[in-house]
Amino acid sequence: MPKGPLGLNIERDLFFTERFPLSVYARAARRAGRIVESDQSLRNELEANETIGSIESSKD
């Protein structure tokens, strides 16, 4: 079994179903300081990222 940087076992959640891109989960977790599974939090993160993307693409 693989180990993380603190020597803890890393396990895969076999029942996890991805509803959003993994990048959205990662950004939401960084912002919250914990794992986030709430649809509302993830949707907010996705919408914020789409807004940033549209602003950056309009600069070109």
RAPETA-V544716 format. One record per helix or strand. SS is the DSSP state (alpha for helix, beta for strand). FROM is the first residue (numbers start at 0). LEN is the number of residues. If there is no record, write none. Layout:
BEGIN
{{SS FROM LEN} {SS FROM LEN}}
END
This chain:
BEGIN
{{beta 2 1} {beta 8 1} {alpha 21 11} {alpha 38 20}}
END
